[in-house]
Amino acid sequence: MEPRTCLECGEPLKGRADQKFCNDLCRNAYNNKKLGRASNYMRKINRLLKKNHGILKELNPNDKSTTYRSTLEKQGFSFDYFTNTYVTKSGRVYYFVYDQGYSELDNNKFVLVRKEDI
């Protein structure tokens, strides 16, 4: 039987047969490395969504307003990141970031709306 070793540092393990790490420090370091890339990607996306939501909420204090693409862009809005879409019967597409939505009207003008509570 091969001696069991810590998955992080390689030190021999003593104790339970199902033990994988020699201590909490190694367990945490191993899991942080394992989850790091995916977690960093998700953190980046969540930051962008949160920023977009804040911009829409600030520009739409009364639950329905209009603004221009240049205003959104100056504030750092990223049009690539939203949580869902809604298509009306007439075919207008609304992009939502959680409860705040927008749809392009024409000439780089947008209508901003707030979705009713679910």
CORSULJO-V47734 format. One line per field, one symbol per residue. ss: DSSP state (H for helix, E for strand, - for the rest). phi: phi as a letter, one per 40 degrees, with the letter a starting at -180 (. if undefined). Layout:
BEGIN
ss = ???
phi = ???
END
This chain:
BEGIN
ss = ----E------E-----------HHHHHHHHHHHHHHHHHHHHHHHHHHHHHHHHHHHH----EEEEEHHHHHH---------EEEE-----EEEEE--EEEEE----EEEEEE----
phi = .cccbcccbgccbbhdcccbbcaccccccccccccdcccccccccccccccdcccccccbcbgaababdccccccgcbccbacabbbcccgcbbbbbfcbbaaccafgbbcbbbccdc
END
